Amino acid sequence: MQKLQVLLVLFLASYDAVFSLSDGLLPNGNFEKGPRPSQLKGSVVVGNDAIPNWTTQGFVEYIRSGQKQGDMVLVVPEGSYAVRLGNEAYIKQKVQLMKGGFYALTFSASRTCAQEEKLNVSVVPTTEKKDWGVIPIQTMYGSNGCESFACGFRADYPELDVVIHNPGVEEDPACGPLVDSVALKLLFLPRRTSANLLKNGNFEEGPLILPNTTWGVLIPPHIDDAHSPLPGWIIESLKAVKYIDSDHYTVPEGKRAVELVAGRESAIAQVVRTTVGKVYDLTFSVGDASNKCEGSMVVEAFAGKDTAKVPYESKGKGGFVQGKLRFKAVSTRTRIIFYSSFYTMKNDNSGSLCGPVIDDIRLLSVRYPRQA
C-alpha cells in the first residue's frame, strides 16, 4: 500500500510538471470568463481578484466585443472579451514553469486612443536586471486594428508571475490599450549542425502563433527584450519583425518564416563562429507572404565586410527567389545581418506596412572555393 501511495505521488508530480509545461493560453488567458455583475461598475473592474485566474491593480476595464467609446468601436482581438489597462494599471497571473527553461510569451493588443501607448511585460521574481520589455503599441502593421506580440524570458524560478503593465499616464484613464489572448510556449534552443552553421536558420522554432488569429506575431527589437523569442536571432533594429506561419501566409520553406515589415528599421542578425581566412557561402530565400504586399523589394544581406542585394518583384500572391553571399571571414565571430531596403505598403488601402519574407537561411564553409 505504501508503494502504491509513493507511485501515486510520483505520478501526480509528473502530471503537474507536464501540465505546467504545456504550450497554449494561460488559464482564462483570453478573458472569456469575466467578473460577476456585482464586481463591475459599468465596464470598470471592482476588486483585485474579480477576473478569474488573474490579479489586477489600478484602473482595469472588462471590454466586450463591439463596445463603443464615443464614436469609436473598441477592437477585441479574439473572442468576445478583453481587458483594458488604464494609467499604471496591470494584470498578473502566477504560473508554474520549468526552472531554467526559456519561454516565449505571446499576447494580442489593440490601441484605444490616439496617444502613444506602450505595455511593459515582465516576469517576477527574476535574477536578471532586465528581464522585461517595453512594447510600443502605436505602430500597427495590420488592417484590423490589433496585433499579437511576443517577448522571451528565462524562468529563474519554478513559480513566477507574468505581469502586463501599462506605464502610461494620460489625462483620460480609459485611454489604455486592450490586452487579450495571453499564451506561453516553452522554447527548445536549436544548435548549429554540420548542415548549417546558423542556429534556427529556417525559423521553425519561435513564439506561439495564436490559432484563432490571422495576423502573425510581432517580435520587438532586441533593445526591448533580454531574451529573443526567436531562438538564435537578434532583432537588430528600431522596429519589430513579423513571425508568420504557413497556415495563414505563403512561406518559402517549412512552416514558419520572418517578414521584414519596416524597411531598414526592421532587421534580424546572428553572430556565428568563423575561422579567419576561410570562405563561406550564405544562402537564403526571399519572397512575399501572399498578403497583398506588392512592388519592388530588395533584401540586403551582410556578413562581416561583404554584402549582397537580392531583388524580388512581388505581385502579392506568393513566390520566392534564392539569394547567395560568398565571403571570407576576417574575424573569429561574424555578424550576419538581413534587412529590407525599402518601405512597402499593402495594396488594400489600409496603409499597413509590409515587406519581403526571408526564410531557409543556411551558412556553410566552402572546402574548395576556387572550384566552387
DRENMAR-420979 format. One record per residue (C-alpha): residue number from 0; residue in one letter; chain; x, y, z. Coordinates in pm, 1 decimal. Example, Ala and Ser with C-alpha at 12.3 -4.5 7.8 and 13.67 -1.06 7.14 Angstrom:
BEGIN
R:0:a:A:1230.0:-450.0:780.0
R:1:s:A:1367.0:-106.0:714.0
//
This chain:
BEGIN
R:0:m:A:0.0:0.0:0.0
R:1:q:A:287.7:232.7:85.2
R:2:k:A:447.6:161.8:-254.9
R:3:l:A:120.1:243.2:-430.4
R:4:q:A:98.5:572.3:-241.8
R:5:v:A:455.2:661.6:-343.4
R:6:l:A:381.2:575.2:-707.6
R:7:l:A:63.3:784.7:-695.5
R:8:v:A:255.3:1083.6:-556.6
R:9:l:A:520.2:1047.8:-828.1
R:10:f:A:252.7:1020.0:-1098.0
R:11:l:A:71.9:1330.7:-975.9
R:12:a:A:400.0:1522.0:-955.1
R:13:s:A:492.0:1426.4:-1311.9
R:14:y:A:139.4:1509.2:-1430.4
R:15:d:A:162.2:1853.8:-1271.5
R:16:a:A:500.5:1909.9:-1440.9
R:17:v:A:357.9:1813.5:-1779.1
R:18:f:A:57.3:2039.3:-1722.6
R:19:s:A:273.8:2334.5:-1626.3
R:20:l:A:485.7:2296.6:-1939.7
R:21:s:A:202.4:2270.0:-2191.1
R:22:d:A:202.2:2534.1:-2464.2
R:23:g:A:-102.9:2749.2:-2515.7
R:24:l:A:-325.4:3004.6:-2347.1
R:25:l:A:-282.1:3070.2:-1977.5
R:26:p:A:-586.4:2975.1:-1769.5
R:27:n:A:-852.4:3224.3:-1877.9
R:28:g:A:-582.9:3378.8:-2095.5
R:29:n:A:-848.0:3504.6:-2338.8
R:30:f:A:-1056.2:3663.1:-2057.6
R:31:e:A:-1375.4:3493.2:-2171.9
R:32:k:A:-1454.5:3425.3:-1804.9
R:33:g:A:-1533.6:3763.0:-1655.1
R:34:p:A:-1623.7:3926.5:-1326.1
R:35:r:A:-1962.7:3879.7:-1163.9
R:36:p:A:-2208.7:4167.3:-1226.4
R:37:s:A:-2151.1:4285.8:-867.9
R:38:q:A:-1779.4:4319.1:-946.2
R:39:l:A:-1833.4:4561.3:-1234.3
R:40:k:A:-1910.2:4932.4:-1220.8
R:41:g:A:-2007.4:4985.9:-1580.5
R:42:s:A:-1704.3:4831.0:-1750.9
R:43:v:A:-1462.6:4906.6:-1464.4
R:44:v:A:-1348.6:4602.8:-1266.9
R:45:v:A:-1406.7:4629.4:-892.2
R:46:g:A:-1176.7:4414.2:-679.0
R:47:n:A:-826.8:4279.4:-745.6
R:48:d:A:-944.5:3919.3:-792.0
R:49:a:A:-1262.8:3982.9:-989.9
R:50:i:A:-1133.3:3833.1:-1318.0
R:51:p:A:-1091.4:3454.8:-1274.0
R:52:n:A:-725.9:3337.3:-1266.8
R:53:w:A:-597.1:3696.5:-1277.5
R:54:t:A:-496.6:3960.2:-1024.3
R:55:t:A:-549.4:4320.9:-1127.8
R:56:q:A:-433.2:4655.2:-994.3
R:57:g:A:-547.0:5003.4:-1086.5
R:58:f:A:-799.5:5115.9:-1346.8
R:59:v:A:-885.4:4795.2:-1535.5
R:60:e:A:-1188.9:4759.8:-1762.2
R:61:y:A:-1361.5:4446.4:-1888.1
R:62:i:A:-1444.3:4517.0:-2253.0
R:63:r:A:-1688.9:4324.7:-2467.7
R:64:s:A:-1662.7:4296.0:-2845.3
R:65:g:A:-1846.0:4580.0:-3020.8
R:66:q:A:-1837.4:4808.5:-2716.9
R:67:k:A:-1811.9:5177.3:-2807.0
R:68:q:A:-1615.5:5465.6:-2664.0
R:69:g:A:-1781.3:5772.8:-2808.2
R:70:d:A:-1795.3:5714.1:-3182.7
R:71:m:A:-1514.5:5456.2:-3173.8
R:72:v:A:-1577.3:5082.4:-3162.3
R:73:l:A:-1324.5:4909.5:-2935.0
R:74:v:A:-1143.9:4625.5:-3112.3
R:75:v:A:-1135.1:4299.4:-2915.9
R:76:p:A:-855.6:4096.1:-3078.5
R:77:e:A:-1006.1:3749.7:-3028.7
R:78:g:A:-1328.1:3609.9:-2889.3
R:79:s:A:-1588.1:3820.6:-2708.2
R:80:y:A:-1395.1:3988.1:-2427.0
R:81:a:A:-1065.4:4157.9:-2343.9
R:82:v:A:-927.7:4383.3:-2069.1
R:83:r:A:-821.8:4745.2:-2097.2
R:84:l:A:-540.2:4876.5:-1879.8
R:85:g:A:-565.5:5237.7:-1770.7
R:86:n:A:-293.1:5457.2:-1623.5
R:87:e:A:-34.7:5248.2:-1435.6
R:88:a:A:-273.8:4951.5:-1424.6
R:89:y:A:-157.0:4591.8:-1457.7
R:90:i:A:-276.3:4233.7:-1474.0
R:91:k:A:-77.0:3937.5:-1349.8
R:92:q:A:-102.5:3560.7:-1319.1
R:93:k:A:107.0:3309.1:-1128.2
R:94:v:A:238.0:3024.2:-1346.1
R:95:q:A:429.4:2701.2:-1285.6
R:96:l:A:726.9:2660.1:-1521.2
R:97:m:A:1040.0:2454.8:-1570.6
R:98:k:A:1320.0:2628.3:-1383.3
R:99:g:A:1593.6:2735.1:-1624.6
R:100:g:A:1368.6:2692.9:-1929.5
R:101:f:A:1337.2:2960.3:-2197.5
R:102:y:A:984.5:3073.1:-2279.3
R:103:a:A:807.1:3293.0:-2529.8
R:104:l:A:507.8:3492.3:-2410.8
R:105:t:A:254.6:3582.5:-2682.0
R:106:f:A:-38.8:3819.0:-2635.3
R:107:s:A:-266.1:4031.2:-2850.1
R:108:a:A:-327.1:4402.7:-2803.7
R:109:s:A:-501.0:4696.3:-2968.6
R:110:r:A:-496.6:5071.9:-2920.6
R:111:t:A:-800.0:5260.6:-2796.6
R:112:c:A:-686.0:5624.3:-2827.9
R:113:a:A:-457.9:5832.0:-3048.4
R:114:q:A:-190.9:5871.5:-2780.9
R:115:e:A:135.9:5681.9:-2784.7
R:116:e:A:65.8:5361.3:-2596.5
R:117:k:A:307.4:5105.4:-2453.1
R:118:l:A:297.3:4787.2:-2248.5
R:119:n:A:562.1:4675.1:-2004.7
R:120:v:A:584.3:4294.2:-1994.9
R:121:s:A:781.5:4127.9:-1716.1
R:122:v:A:819.3:3813.4:-1507.7
R:123:v:A:889.3:3820.5:-1134.8
R:124:p:A:1087.7:3714.5:-946.8
R:125:t:A:1396.5:3704.2:-1167.6
R:126:t:A:1771.5:3703.5:-1111.5
R:127:e:A:1831.9:3930.2:-1410.4
R:128:k:A:1834.8:4308.3:-1403.5
R:129:k:A:1642.9:4345.6:-1728.6
R:130:d:A:1411.7:4053.8:-1786.4
R:131:w:A:1132.9:4279.5:-1909.1
R:132:g:A:1040.5:4463.1:-2226.0
R:133:v:A:855.1:4780.5:-2316.3
R:134:i:A:647.9:4707.5:-2625.9
R:135:p:A:516.9:5004.1:-2828.6
R:136:i:A:156.5:4964.9:-2943.3
R:137:q:A:125.4:5277.8:-3157.5
R:138:t:A:270.0:5129.0:-3479.7
R:139:m:A:29.8:4879.4:-3629.0
R:140:y:A:110.8:4657.0:-3926.2
R:141:g:A:-232.1:4504.3:-3979.9
R:142:s:A:-560.1:4646.5:-4107.3
R:143:n:A:-784.6:4507.8:-3832.4
R:144:g:A:-662.1:4736.0:-3552.1
R:145:c:A:-488.8:4473.9:-3340.3
R:146:e:A:-163.0:4280.7:-3331.8
R:147:s:A:-2.7:3991.3:-3149.0
R:148:f:A:331.8:4047.6:-2979.3
R:149:a:A:594.5:3812.9:-2836.8
R:150:c:A:875.2:3850.8:-2586.2
R:151:g:A:1110.0:3594.1:-2435.1
R:152:f:A:1234.6:3520.6:-2085.2
R:153:r:A:1417.1:3261.3:-1879.4
R:154:a:A:1233.5:3103.0:-1586.5
R:155:d:A:1474.4:3155.6:-1297.6
R:156:y:A:1224.8:3003.7:-1053.9
R:157:p:A:968.6:2723.7:-1089.3
R:158:e:A:687.9:2962.7:-995.1
R:159:l:A:661.4:3322.7:-1107.2
R:160:d:A:417.8:3597.1:-1200.0
R:161:v:A:360.4:3706.9:-1558.5
R:162:v:A:284.9:4080.1:-1543.1
R:163:i:A:147.2:4305.9:-1819.1
R:164:h:A:154.6:4670.7:-1714.2
R:165:n:A:50.9:4996.3:-1879.8
R:166:p:A:315.1:5252.7:-1773.6
R:167:g:A:132.2:5540.7:-1944.2
R:168:v:A:-14.8:5842.1:-1767.7
R:169:e:A:-285.4:6007.1:-1977.0
R:170:e:A:-546.0:6268.1:-1887.8
R:171:d:A:-816.8:6011.4:-1960.4
R:172:p:A:-751.7:5692.0:-1759.6
R:173:a:A:-963.4:5499.8:-2012.4
R:174:c:A:-706.8:5566.3:-2285.9
R:175:g:A:-508.0:5248.9:-2234.7
R:176:p:A:-450.2:4951.8:-2466.3
R:177:l:A:-667.3:4641.1:-2479.3
R:178:v:A:-500.0:4309.2:-2393.5
R:179:d:A:-622.3:3964.2:-2496.0
R:180:s:A:-511.8:3603.2:-2558.2
R:181:v:A:-208.3:3566.4:-2329.8
R:182:a:A:-16.6:3244.3:-2403.1
R:183:l:A:314.2:3073.4:-2323.9
R:184:k:A:541.5:2841.2:-2518.8
R:185:l:A:849.8:2653.4:-2397.9
R:186:l:A:1132.2:2714.3:-2645.5
R:187:f:A:1381.5:2448.1:-2747.0
R:188:l:A:1711.9:2617.5:-2817.8
R:189:p:A:1844.1:2496.6:-3155.9
R:190:r:A:2208.0:2408.2:-3216.4
R:191:r:A:2440.3:2458.5:-3508.2
R:192:t:A:2492.2:2147.2:-3719.8
R:193:s:A:2720.6:2030.2:-3998.4
R:194:a:A:2438.8:2114.2:-4240.7
R:195:n:A:2401.3:2472.0:-4116.7
R:196:l:A:2636.6:2685.7:-3906.1
R:197:l:A:2344.6:2913.9:-3818.3
R:198:k:A:2100.7:2839.9:-3539.7
R:199:n:A:1732.8:2822.2:-3633.0
R:200:g:A:1801.3:2928.9:-3990.8
R:201:n:A:1457.4:2809.2:-4101.5
R:202:f:A:1279.5:2990.8:-3814.5
R:203:e:A:1084.0:2678.5:-3720.2
R:204:e:A:1144.6:2745.2:-3350.3
R:205:g:A:975.2:3060.3:-3226.5
R:206:p:A:684.1:3204.4:-3030.1
R:207:l:A:337.1:3057.0:-3030.4
R:208:i:A:118.8:3188.8:-3311.2
R:209:l:A:-228.4:3205.0:-3164.2
R:210:p:A:-453.7:2960.1:-3352.8
R:211:n:A:-752.7:3195.9:-3374.9
R:212:t:A:-554.3:3486.3:-3521.6
R:213:t:A:-452.4:3555.3:-3880.1
R:214:w:A:-201.5:3838.5:-3843.9
R:215:g:A:116.7:3665.9:-3726.6
R:216:v:A:326.4:3775.6:-3428.0
R:217:l:A:538.7:4089.1:-3397.4
R:218:i:A:876.6:4036.0:-3231.0
R:219:p:A:1003.6:4360.4:-3076.9
R:220:p:A:1359.3:4497.2:-3112.3
R:221:h:A:1630.2:4334.9:-2902.7
R:222:i:A:1684.1:4658.8:-2711.8
R:223:d:A:1342.8:4598.9:-2551.8
R:224:d:A:1394.6:4232.1:-2471.0
R:225:a:A:1663.1:4047.9:-2275.2
R:226:h:A:1589.2:3714.0:-2444.4
R:227:s:A:1478.3:3681.4:-2804.4
R:228:p:A:1158.5:3478.3:-2851.2
R:229:l:A:1310.0:3378.4:-3186.6
R:230:p:A:1596.1:3149.9:-3071.5
R:231:g:A:1932.7:3220.7:-3230.1
R:232:w:A:1829.1:3556.8:-3372.5
R:233:i:A:1859.7:3918.0:-3261.5
R:234:i:A:1606.0:4175.1:-3378.6
R:235:e:A:1869.9:4434.3:-3460.0
R:236:s:A:1656.5:4734.0:-3544.6
R:237:l:A:1430.5:5007.7:-3412.2
R:238:k:A:1114.9:4832.5:-3533.1
R:239:a:A:971.8:4485.3:-3499.0
R:240:v:A:975.2:4196.8:-3743.2
R:241:k:A:674.1:3973.5:-3805.8
R:242:y:A:678.3:3599.6:-3739.7
R:243:i:A:439.5:3422.7:-3978.5
R:244:d:A:321.5:3066.9:-4045.9
R:245:s:A:213.4:2867.6:-4350.0
R:246:d:A:-141.3:2827.8:-4212.5
R:247:h:A:-214.4:3192.0:-4291.4
R:248:y:A:65.3:3305.9:-4525.0
R:249:t:A:289.7:3176.6:-4800.5
R:250:v:A:636.3:3087.1:-4672.1
R:251:p:A:929.7:2965.3:-4886.7
R:252:e:A:1013.5:2655.4:-4679.0
R:253:g:A:870.3:2465.9:-4383.8
R:254:k:A:600.0:2605.5:-4156.0
R:255:r:A:736.3:2944.6:-4046.9
R:256:a:A:928.7:3245.2:-4173.5
R:257:v:A:1000.6:3612.5:-4096.5
R:258:e:A:852.9:3914.6:-4273.6
R:259:l:A:1065.2:4232.1:-4264.2
R:260:v:A:777.9:4476.2:-4224.6
R:261:a:A:950.9:4810.3:-4163.9
R:262:g:A:1223.6:4858.6:-4423.7
R:263:r:A:1570.1:4932.0:-4284.6
R:264:e:A:1413.6:4976.8:-3941.4
R:265:s:A:1329.7:4605.6:-3936.6
R:266:a:A:1636.7:4378.3:-3930.9
R:267:i:A:1748.5:4041.5:-3797.4
R:268:a:A:2100.3:3933.1:-3709.6
R:269:q:A:2301.1:3641.5:-3575.4
R:270:v:A:2661.5:3617.3:-3462.1
R:271:v:A:2835.0:3296.4:-3574.8
R:272:r:A:3178.1:3148.9:-3507.0
R:273:t:A:3402.3:3156.5:-3814.7
R:274:t:A:3764.1:3077.5:-3899.6
R:275:v:A:3975.9:3370.0:-4018.1
R:276:g:A:4063.9:3331.9:-4386.7
R:277:k:A:3805.5:3064.3:-4452.6
R:278:v:A:3544.1:3109.2:-4728.3
R:279:y:A:3173.2:3070.7:-4651.5
R:280:d:A:2851.5:3060.8:-4852.2
R:281:l:A:2541.6:3225.3:-4708.3
R:282:t:A:2224.2:3121.4:-4892.5
R:283:f:A:1866.2:3229.1:-4824.1
R:284:s:A:1518.9:3265.2:-4975.1
R:285:v:A:1342.4:3598.5:-5038.2
R:286:g:A:972.7:3612.4:-5125.0
R:287:d:A:634.1:3754.5:-5033.7
R:288:a:A:371.4:3628.2:-4792.9
R:289:s:A:77.5:3637.6:-5035.9
R:290:n:A:-73.5:3915.6:-4826.2
R:291:k:A:-132.9:4187.7:-5088.8
R:292:c:A:219.6:4322.0:-5043.1
R:293:e:A:313.6:4424.0:-5397.8
R:294:g:A:605.3:4606.7:-5556.2
R:295:s:A:980.9:4604.5:-5594.7
R:296:m:A:1156.4:4462.6:-5289.5
R:297:v:A:1523.4:4423.3:-5204.7
R:298:v:A:1673.9:4228.6:-4915.4
R:299:e:A:2029.4:4321.7:-4820.7
R:300:a:A:2249.7:4060.7:-4655.3
R:301:f:A:2568.5:4144.8:-4466.3
R:302:a:A:2844.5:3913.7:-4345.8
R:303:g:A:3141.9:4092.9:-4195.3
R:304:k:A:3261.0:4339.1:-4462.0
R:305:d:A:3072.3:4177.5:-4751.2
R:306:t:A:2720.5:4244.7:-4870.9
R:307:a:A:2469.8:4124.5:-5130.0
R:308:k:A:2142.8:4272.4:-5254.7
R:309:v:A:1868.5:4034.8:-5368.2
R:310:p:A:1581.9:4198.8:-5563.2
R:311:y:A:1235.4:4047.6:-5571.7
R:312:e:A:940.8:4174.9:-5771.3
R:313:s:A:633.1:4092.0:-5565.4
R:314:k:A:284.7:4051.5:-5708.6
R:315:g:A:147.3:3985.2:-5361.2
R:316:k:A:49.7:3628.5:-5444.9
R:317:g:A:340.9:3427.1:-5304.4
R:318:g:A:666.5:3306.9:-5457.1
R:319:f:A:1035.7:3346.9:-5378.7
R:320:v:A:1387.9:3365.2:-5521.9
R:321:q:A:1719.9:3236.6:-5392.5
R:322:g:A:1993.5:3468.5:-5268.6
R:323:k:A:2361.1:3398.3:-5206.2
R:324:l:A:2653.5:3578.4:-5045.2
R:325:r:A:3008.1:3436.5:-5053.7
R:326:f:A:3251.9:3591.5:-4810.1
R:327:k:A:3589.8:3535.5:-4649.5
R:328:a:A:3592.1:3553.3:-4270.4
R:329:v:A:3809.2:3827.9:-4122.7
R:330:s:A:3722.5:3751.5:-3762.1
R:331:t:A:3651.7:3457.0:-3532.7
R:332:r:A:3299.0:3590.2:-3494.9
R:333:t:A:3099.0:3715.8:-3791.5
R:334:r:A:2774.1:3908.4:-3765.9
R:335:i:A:2514.3:3802.9:-4024.9
R:336:i:A:2250.7:4072.4:-4088.9
R:337:f:A:1941.5:4092.9:-4309.1
R:338:y:A:1716.0:4390.7:-4370.7
R:339:s:A:1476.8:4527.1:-4630.5
R:340:s:A:1594.4:4820.2:-4843.2
R:341:f:A:1251.2:4977.5:-4893.8
R:342:y:A:926.8:5050.9:-4715.0
R:343:t:A:628.8:4871.4:-4868.4
R:344:m:A:255.9:4900.2:-4803.5
R:345:k:A:-27.9:4662.3:-4880.3
R:346:n:A:-242.9:4744.7:-5181.9
R:347:d:A:-569.1:4723.0:-4985.6
R:348:n:A:-576.2:5097.8:-4899.1
R:349:s:A:-525.4:5017.8:-4530.9
R:350:g:A:-188.7:5193.6:-4506.4
R:351:s:A:-47.8:4879.5:-4342.3
R:352:l:A:326.5:4827.3:-4361.8
R:353:c:A:454.9:4500.5:-4504.9
R:354:g:A:771.8:4368.8:-4663.3
R:355:p:A:972.0:4079.6:-4802.2
R:356:v:A:970.8:3737.7:-4640.5
R:357:i:A:1303.6:3575.0:-4556.9
R:358:d:A:1347.7:3205.4:-4487.5
R:359:d:A:1570.1:2898.1:-4518.4
R:360:i:A:1895.3:3076.3:-4426.8
R:361:r:A:2199.2:2849.2:-4444.6
R:362:l:A:2568.8:2906.7:-4378.8
R:363:l:A:2834.6:2656.4:-4485.0
R:364:s:A:3210.6:2671.3:-4523.9
R:365:v:A:3344.2:2622.0:-4877.2
R:366:r:A:3607.3:2349.2:-4889.3
R:367:y:A:3746.8:2428.6:-5233.2
R:368:p:A:3641.9:2790.3:-5307.7
R:369:r:A:3837.2:2816.4:-5636.8
R:370:q:A:3643.9:2521.6:-5778.6
R:371:a:A:3304.2:2628.6:-5646.5
//
